[in-house]
Each structure stands twice: as structure tokens, then as C-alpha cells.
Amino acid sequence: MTRAFHPGDPHAAPLVGGQPYAVERHHLAGVPCLMERPAPGREVRAVCVVYHGAWAAKEGKLGVHAALAAWGAAVVLPDAALHGERQGDTPPGLNAREFVWESVRRTVAEAPALLDAAQALYGRGPVWVVGSSMGGYVAQTLARTEARVARVAALITSGVWHEPEVARPDLRAFLDRHRPLVHAADAVPTPVFLGSGGADPVFPLEEHHVPTVAAYRAAYASAGCPEALREAMYPGVGHYTSVRMRDDTLAFLLADS
């Protein structure tokens, strides 16, 4: 049942700009997810999957992009493989960097089934992907491999993927097959937004953002759609999603809406 509410004194529930939205828990294709969605009775206009970083969990993204739910999107917050409720799936013998890339590899592999399940719940509207840090690796890969993805925002991340500590052959093959610095052209024409902190100690700007943007810029310019690539640097911002970065991400996702 849909209930009317008074904008001056709305429901005591999750709100964005005075608009209520619902938070639900689902397992989508076996993946534990939290969902921020429009209030019951409102149309779901899009699905946005938000991937967290390494050693984090879905709960850390609650509320960050909730304005999308107030607009009309279902915001899907999954636990990345080997993270959150899924830590028990971690295989033995991985070093720290191999752990990150095994999570990325598995998360990318399960994404089509997760999207199938999300669209079964919410309809086949536009699909957007946002990823921060490790989640940005996932987001950039899905820009190239998943045809349903209409827009991608990769935040506080890198496309360089220089990983000397990764020795496992299957993970090295994944890196070589999907490294954005080499394969950026495969993302064309999907609109991509790259946002980085100017004081990020994990991904220093000159070593990561600059070459990543250069690779994408060359690919999109060569394809005749340079406007599909957007990038921004946020002075003084470290390894976190800042308010301005979040707001620019929302504006990017809703640009054609």
C-alpha cells in the first residue's frame, strides 16, 4: 500500500530531500545485497549497482548514493566476492594483492547473473554501475564486458593494473585480458566518469588517474565520441568518496534522465 505523506513532517524512515525510500535485503543470484529503492508504489526507473572497495562491505555504502532511490532508481549494494558475509569463501594461500584480484575476478564473473536477478525484481530499465577503489576495477571491467551497462562511474581507482605481487596464472590472465590502460577502447561508447582524489595516498594522481584518463581519452576521441568520457580531480581529497565526488557522480548518471 502506498501512503501519502506531508512533506513538512514525513515518515520516520530513510529520507533524501524529504522523500522516503525503502531499504531491503535480498540475495540476488546468491549474492547478499542491500537495496535502496523508491518507496513502495513508486516506479523503479533504473538499476544502479554500487561496488565497494577492498576489505569493506556493502553496509559501508548505505546512504551514499541514496538520492538515486529518491529519484526512482533501485540502488543495489552487493557484498563483493570474499567480502562481508562472503569472507568464508576466501581460498587459502593468497597474498594481499591476489586476494583483491580474486575478489574482482569472481565479482565480475557473477555480475551477469546478479543483473538478471535485479532486473527480474525491478524491470529492464537502464543499468548503471558505480565502483570505488577495488569496486572501480569491477566497474571498468563491466563497462567493457556487460552490454546492459549504460553508464559507469569509477571512483578513487586506477586503470593501470601494474601488479607484480600477483603470481597466480589465472589472475595474471585476468589482468592482461581486462587492463584498462591497454583495452580502454573496448568500453566505447559506454559513458564513463573517472573521479579521483587529488591527495589519494593509495592511487597517487600522476601514477594512476593521469595515465588512466589518457588511455580512455585517446580511445574515445579515436571513436569520435570524446564527450562520453568525463573525468574530475578533487583537490585535497584522499582515498574516499567525497561529497562533491558523490554529487558529480549522481549528475553524471542522471544526465540523460
MILUMKE-850202 format. One line per 8 residues: number of its first residue (from 1); their letters; for each residue x, y, z of N, C-alpha, C. Coordinates in pm, whole numbers, plus 50000, padded with zeros to 5 digits. Example, Ala and Ser with C-alpha at 12.3 -4.5 7.8 and 13.67 -1.06 7.14 Angstrom:
BEGIN
1> AS> 51319:49431:50780:51230:49550:50780:51320:49670:50780; 51285:49775:50708:51367:49894:50714:51290:50003:50787
end
This chain:
BEGIN
1> MTRAFHPG> 50084:49881:50000:50000:50000:50000:50089:50125:50000; 50054:50222:49920:50125:50349:49915:50052:50451:50002; 50127:50514:50093:50066:50612:50182:50113:50752:50144; 50021:50846:50142:50059:50985:50122:50133:51034:50245; 50218:51135:50227:50290:51189:50342:50294:51341:50330; 50308:51405:50445:50316:51551:50449:50463:51590:50435; 50499:51668:50333:50640:51700:50311:50705:51775:50427; 50625:51843:50509:50682:51913:50623:50706:51824:50743
9> DPHAAPLV> 50646:51705:50744:50663:51610:50855:50645:51469:50801; 50742:51422:50721:50725:51294:50650:50748:51175:50742; 50744:51056:50683:50764:50931:50756:50898:50932:50831; 50900:50869:50946:51026:50845:51017:51091:50723:50954; 51154:50744:50842:51211:50638:50760:51330:50698:50686; 51408:50618:50614:51516:50677:50534:51463:50783:50438; 51525:50900:50438:51479:51012:50358:51595:51073:50281; 51565:51125:50162:51657:51210:50087:51577:51328:50039
17> GGQPYAVE> 51616:51447:50079:51543:51566:50038:51397:51562:50076; 51367:51498:50190:51228:51486:50234:51151:51374:50169; 51213:51302:50075:51146:51192:50006:51182:51059:50072; 51083:50979:50112:51114:50849:50173:51157:50747:50069; 51243:50657:50110:51279:50544:50025:51288:50420:50113; 51287:50304:50052:51287:50177:50125:51425:50113:50121; 51462:50045:50229:51584:49964:50234:51542:49819:50252; 51587:49736:50160:51550:49594:50162:51676:49508:50158
25> RHHLAGVP> 51659:49384:50197:51769:49288:50191:51728:49175:50097; 51816:49140:50005:51790:49031:49911:51918:48952:49889; 51902:48829:49844:52012:48753:49784:51981:48747:49634; 52064:48812:49555:52046:48813:49410:52146:48717:49349; 52094:48610:49291:52181:48506:49232:52283:48459:49335; 52240:48449:49461:52327:48402:49568:52414:48507:49632; 52407:48631:49584:52492:48738:49636:52414:48818:49741; 52465:48829:49864:52395:48910:49964:52399:49058:49925
33> CLMERPAP> 52283:49121:49923:52272:49261:49881:52180:49337:49975; 52211:49463:49994:52116:49560:50047:52066:49643:49931; 51940:49682:49937:51879:49754:49826:51816:49882:49880; 51851:49992:49821:51782:50118:49844:51693:50141:49722; 51564:50152:49744:51472:50158:49631:51366:50264:49659; 51298:50310:49552:51189:50406:49573:51086:50350:49671; 51018:50440:49738:50914:50397:49831:50813:50306:49759; 50758:50207:49829:50662:50116:49767:50551:50192:49696
41> GREVRAVC> 50522:50144:49576:50420:50207:49494:50476:50299:49388; 50605:50339:49403:50667:50423:49302:50737:50337:49197; 50736:50384:49075:50801:50313:48965:50952:50311:48985; 51014:50195:48956:51160:50186:48953:51205:50216:48811; 51284:50322:48795:51319:50373:48663:51454:50324:48614; 51538:50274:48702:51672:50228:48664:51725:50141:48776; 51831:50067:48746:51904:49988:48846:52047:50038:48849; 52096:50069:48968:52235:50112:48984:52304:50019:49083
49> VVYHGAWA> 52407:49949:49037:52485:49859:49123:52607:49935:49172; 52628:49934:49304:52737:50009:49365:52832:49909:49432; 52956:49904:49383:53056:49810:49435:53153:49882:49529; 53173:49823:49646:53262:49880:49748:53408:49841:49722; 53496:49891:49807:53639:49865:49794:53685:49744:49872; 53816:49718:49866:53875:49602:49931:53865:49613:50083; 53840:49499:50146:53829:49487:50292:53714:49571:50348; 53617:49602:50265:53497:49674:50308:53377:49580:50291
57> AKEGKLGV> 53258:49635:50298:53136:49555:50283:53023:49646:50236; 52914:49584:50195:52800:49656:50138:52745:49762:50232; 52749:49734:50364:52690:49827:50461:52756:49964:50456; 52884:49968:50418:52954:50096:50412:52904:50189:50304; 52827:50138:50209:52774:50221:50100:52630:50265:50124; 52569:50222:50233:52433:50264:50261:52426:50417:50273; 52334:50476:50203:52312:50619:50210:52398:50704:50120; 52508:50648:50067:52600:50730:49988:52532:50778:49860
65> HAALAAWG> 52466:50688:49790:52401:50721:49663:52248:50711:49673; 52197:50728:49795:52053:50708:49818:51967:50810:49745; 52024:50924:49705:51945:51019:49626:51893:50955:49497; 51963:50854:49448:51913:50783:49330:51783:50711:49360; 51771:50657:49481:51647:50589:49519:51533:50689:49527; 51559:50807:49582:51455:50908:49587:51414:50953:49448; 51509:50951:49353:51479:50986:49214:51396:50878:49146; 51421:50752:49182:51346:50643:49119:51427:50522:49081
73> AAVVLPDA> 51554:50518:49121:51639:50403:49088:51642:50304:49204; 51660:50177:49171:51692:50076:49271:51843:50069:49283; 51895:50101:49400:52039:50102:49424:52076:49969:49488; 52153:49889:49418:52190:49755:49461:52330:49760:49521; 52341:49721:49647:52468:49724:49719:52509:49581:49752; 52588:49516:49666:52627:49377:49691:52755:49369:49775; 52768:49261:49849:52899:49224:49902:52982:49171:49785; 53099:49231:49762:53190:49175:49662:53232:49034:49705
81> ALHGERQG> 53271:48953:49610:53318:48819:49641:53429:48826:49747; 53426:48735:49842:53524:48721:49950:53513:48831:50055; 53409:48913:50050:53392:49025:50142:53259:49015:50216; 53250:49091:50326:53125:49096:50401:53081:48959:50447; 52960:48921:50413:52906:48790:50451:52974:48675:50378; 53064:48707:50286:53123:48605:50199:53271:48581:50229; 53318:48629:50342:53461:48613:50373:53502:48467:50382; 53408:48382:50424:53439:48240:50437:53470:48171:50305
89> DTPPGLNA> 53442:48236:50193:53471:48177:50062:53618:48197:50019; 53695:48269:50098:53832:48303:50058:53919:48179:50049; 53981:48153:49933:54069:48036:49923:54200:48061:49998; 54265:47957:50042:54390:47975:50115:54505:48013:50022; 54610:48070:50082:54735:48091:50009:54744:48216:49926; 54646:48308:49937:54650:48431:49859:54728:48538:49935; 54816:48610:49866:54872:48729:49928:54770:48843:49915; 54802:48958:49971:54702:49066:49978:54654:49110:49840
97> REFVWESV> 54747:49124:49745:54706:49169:49612:54631:49060:49537; 54668:48936:49557:54594:48826:49494:54452:48817:49552; 54439:48846:49681:54305:48848:49741:54217:48951:49671; 54272:49071:49649:54195:49176:49582:54152:49131:49443; 54245:49076:49368:54213:49044:49228:54129:48917:49215; 54140:48825:49310:54048:48711:49309:53906:48758:49338; 53893:48856:49428:53760:48914:49452:53707:48982:49327; 53790:49060:49260:53747:49127:49138:53705:49025:49032
105> RRTVAEAP> 53789:48925:49012:53760:48824:48908:53625:48756:48934; 53603:48715:49058:53477:48647:49091:53358:48742:49081; 53376:48865:49126:53266:48962:49125:53224:48994:48982; 53321:49009:48892:53291:49032:48751:53218:48911:48692; 53264:48791:48726:53205:48670:48669:53059:48652:48710; 53024:48695:48832:52887:48675:48879:52795:48791:48844; 52850:48900:48791:52769:49019:48765:52652:48995:48669; 52669:48920:48558:52552:48900:48470:52434:48834:48541
113> ALLDAAQA> 52460:48734:48626:52351:48670:48698:52289:48765:48799; 52371:48847:48864:52319:48946:48958:52228:49045:48886; 52270:49091:48768:52186:49184:48691:52057:49117:48645; 52065:48991:48605:51943:48918:48569:51843:48921:48685; 51892:48891:48806:51805:48886:48923:51752:49024:48958; 51836:49128:48948:51791:49264:48977:51683:49308:48879; 51702:49276:48751:51603:49315:48652:51475:49234:48665; 51484:49111:48714:51362:49035:48741:51279:49101:48851
121> LYGRGPVW> 51346:49164:48947:51277:49234:49054:51224:49370:49010; 51306:49443:48935:51280:49586:48915:51258:49626:48770; 51260:49532:48678:51234:49566:48539:51362:49593:48461; 51347:49604:48330:51462:49611:48240:51490:49756:48197; 51493:49844:48294:51531:49982:48265:51681:49995:48253; 51732:50118:48245:51877:50139:48234:51952:50076:48352; 52073:50028:48324:52162:49974:48428:52285:50062:48437; 52314:50108:48558:52432:50187:48585:52520:50112:48684
129> VVGSSMGG> 52650:50136:48677:52744:50074:48771:52834:50183:48828; 52847:50183:48959:52940:50271:49030:53033:50182:49111; 53161:50212:49109:53255:50136:49190:53362:50227:49246; 53399:50204:49371:53506:50282:49433:53623:50191:49468; 53745:50240:49442:53868:50167:49473:53865:50031:49402; 53869:49919:49476:53859:49788:49412:53731:49778:49330; 53623:49837:49381:53498:49836:49305:53510:49907:49172; 53605:50003:49163:53630:50069:49035:53693:49977:48933
137> YVAQTLAR> 53771:49878:48979:53821:49776:48887:53705:49698:48826; 53610:49662:48913:53491:49588:48866:53411:49674:48769; 53388:49798:48805:53307:49887:48721:53370:49904:48584; 53500:49928:48578:53566:49946:48448:53558:49820:48364; 53568:49704:48427:53559:49579:48352:53419:49559:48296; 53317:49589:48377:53180:49572:48329:53145:49671:48219; 53211:49786:48217:53191:49880:48106:53229:49816:47973; 53321:49722:47977:53372:49657:47856:53300:49526:47824
145> TEARVARV> 53249:49458:47930:53204:49320:47910:53054:49300:47921; 52980:49395:47979:52838:49375:48004:52757:49476:47923; 52691:49425:47819:52622:49513:47724:52507:49591:47787; 52451:49543:47897:52339:49613:47960:52381:49740:48034; 52509:49753:48062:52555:49867:48142:52556:49992:48055; 52475:50091:48095:52459:50212:48014:52550:50326:48059; 52593:50326:48185:52683:50430:48237:52766:50370:48348; 52892:50416:48358:52984:50365:48460:53056:50482:48525
153> AALITSGV> 53059:50482:48657:53140:50577:48734:53243:50498:48813; 53370:50523:48786:53481:50455:48854:53553:50560:48939; 53546:50544:49071:53591:50646:49165:53710:50597:49246; 53800:50689:49279:53919:50663:49361:53982:50528:49323; 54012:50513:49193:54059:50385:49143:54165:50407:49036; 54196:50304:48960:54304:50310:48862:54274:50214:48747; 54329:50248:48631:54324:50156:48518:54461:50104:48481; 54561:50129:48566:54699:50089:48534:54718:49939:48554
161> WHEPEVAR> 54675:49889:48668:54676:49747:48698:54816:49685:48687; 54915:49754:48738:55052:49700:48745:55062:49626:48877; 55066:49494:48873:55052:49411:48993:55163:49305:49000; 55286:49344:49034:55396:49246:49039:55379:49139:49146; 55296:49166:49249:55278:49066:49355:55177:48957:49317; 55107:48976:49207:55009:48876:49163:55080:48773:49077; 55091:48650:49131:55164:48544:49062:55073:48436:49004; 54952:48422:49055:54866:48313:49009:54834:48330:48860
169> PDLRAFLD> 54852:48226:48780:54832:48239:48634:54692:48284:48596; 54589:48237:48665:54453:48277:48627:54430:48426:48653; 54491:48477:48760:54474:48619:48790:54558:48706:48696; 54675:48659:48661:54756:48733:48564:54685:48737:48429; 54619:48627:48392:54543:48625:48267:54427:48724:48272; 54360:48733:48388:54251:48830:48404:54303:48972:48387; 54414:49003:48452:54473:49136:48440:54506:49169:48294; 54569:49076:48227:54609:49103:48088:54489:49116:47995
177> RHRPLVHA> 54384:49044:48023:54266:49045:47935:54183:49171:47954; 54189:49232:48073:54097:49342:48104:54165:49473:48142; 54296:49482:48141:54365:49603:48187:54318:49725:48108; 54255:49824:48173:54202:49940:48100:54308:50020:48025; 54428:50027:48077:54532:50102:48008:54557:50048:47868; 54531:49919:47847:54551:49855:47717:54420:49842:47641; 54311:49816:47713:54184:49780:47649:54075:49886:47665; 54112:50011:47688:54011:50116:47708:53915:50126:47591
185> ADAVPTPV> 53962:50099:47471:53876:50113:47353:53757:50019:47357; 53767:49909:47432:53656:49815:47439:53538:49871:47517; 53559:49978:47594:53449:50040:47669:53364:50132:47583; 53418:50177:47472:53347:50269:47383:53222:50200:47327; 53106:50266:47324:53078:50407:47354:53016:50430:47491; 53025:50333:47583:52963:50348:47714:53015:50473:47784; 52930:50564:47827:52977:50681:47900:53046:50641:48030; 53163:50697:48054:53245:50664:48171:53283:50793:48242
193> FLGSGGAD> 53271:50791:48374:53317:50901:48458:53428:50850:48550; 53542:50917:48550:53655:50883:48636:53676:50997:48734; 53661:50968:48863:53679:51069:48966:53785:51026:49065; 53883:51113:49092:53994:51078:49181:54023:51190:49280; 54069:51152:49397:54111:51248:49496:54251:51299:49466; 54270:51430:49477:54399:51489:49447:54506:51457:49549; 54466:51408:49668:54561:51371:49772:54545:51225:49811; 54508:51141:49714:54485:50999:49741:54619:50928:49762
201> PVFPLEEH> 54646:50874:49882:54774:50805:49904:54778:50665:49845; 54662:50607:49816:54657:50471:49760:54681:50475:49610; 54618:50570:49542:54634:50586:49397:54682:50729:49368; 54812:50756:49385:54862:50891:49356:54823:50935:49215; 54784:51059:49205:54723:51113:49083:54808:51089:48959; 54934:51125:48964:55019:51118:48845:55045:50974:48802; 55042:50882:48897:55071:50741:48866:54949:50665:48818; 54829:50713:48852:54708:50634:48824:54602:50713:48747
209> HVPTVAAY> 54552:50821:48803:54446:50895:48734:54493:50948:48598; 54611:51008:48596:54658:51072:48472:54673:50970:48358; 54746:50859:48377:54756:50765:48264:54625:50695:48231; 54542:50673:48332:54412:50609:48305:54325:50699:48219; 54315:50826:48256:54237:50921:48176:54295:50933:48036; 54427:50935:48024:54488:50948:47892:54450:50831:47802; 54449:50710:47857:54413:50593:47776:54267:50601:47730; 54178:50634:47822:54038:50646:47783:54016:50763:47687
217> RAAYASAG> 54082:50875:47712:54063:50991:47625:54103:50958:47482; 54215:50890:47465:54259:50852:47330:54159:50758:47264; 54106:50662:47342:54013:50565:47286:53882:50631:47245; 53828:50718:47329:53700:50781:47299:53714:50885:47188; 53827:50955:47186:53849:51051:47078:53863:50979:46945; 53934:50868:46943:53952:50791:46821:53819:50739:46767; 53727:50708:46860:53596:50657:46819:53498:50769:46785; 53541:50894:46800:53455:51006:46765:53352:51042:46869
225> CPEALREA> 53372:50999:46994:53275:51033:47100:53348:51078:47227; 53432:51180:47216:53507:51224:47334:53417:51272:47447; 53297:51317:47414:53206:51368:47517:53154:51259:47609; 53169:51132:47569:53123:51021:47653:53217:50994:47770; 53335:51052:47768:53429:51037:47879:53430:51165:47961; 53413:51150:48090:53422:51264:48181:53518:51228:48294; 53590:51325:48340:53685:51299:48450:53695:51422:48537; 53729:51398:48663:53744:51509:48758:53843:51470:48865
233> MYPGVGHY> 53915:51570:48914:54007:51555:49026:53961:51648:49136; 53964:51601:49260:53912:51675:49374:54027:51712:49467; 54072:51838:49464:54188:51880:49543:54170:51852:49693; 54275:51797:49752:54275:51772:49896:54202:51647:49938; 54133:51579:49847:54055:51459:49882:54146:51337:49880; 54139:51257:49985:54217:51135:49993:54143:51017:49932; 54162:50900:49995:54105:50777:49939:53964:50755:49996; 53872:50839:49953:53733:50826:49995:53644:50896:49892
241> TSVRMRDD> 53516:50862:49895:53418:50928:49809:53373:51056:49878; 53416:51169:49825:53381:51297:49887:53240:51339:49846; 53190:51442:49913:53056:51493:49882:53050:51543:49738; 53149:51621:49697:53149:51671:49558:53161:51557:49458; 53244:51459:49490:53258:51344:49401:53126:51269:49389; 53059:51249:49502:52927:51185:49501:52827:51264:49419; 52825:51397:49440:52729:51479:49368:52756:51479:49217; 52883:51482:49179:52916:51478:49037:52880:51342:48976
249> TLAFLLAD> 52895:51237:49055:52857:51103:49009:52706:51096:48983; 52628:51149:49076:52482:51148:49058:52443:51229:48935; 52506:51346:48917:52476:51430:48799:52512:51356:48671; 52622:51284:48671:52665:51207:48553:52563:51097:48522; 52520:51022:48623:52428:50913:48599:52292:50963:48549; 52251:51078:48597:52118:51130:48563:52120:51228:48445; 52233:51236:48378:52249:51339:48273:52146:51329:48162; 52105:51210:48126:52010:51193:48016:51868:51164:48066
257> S> 51846:51184:48194:51716:51144:48252:51620:51262:48261
end
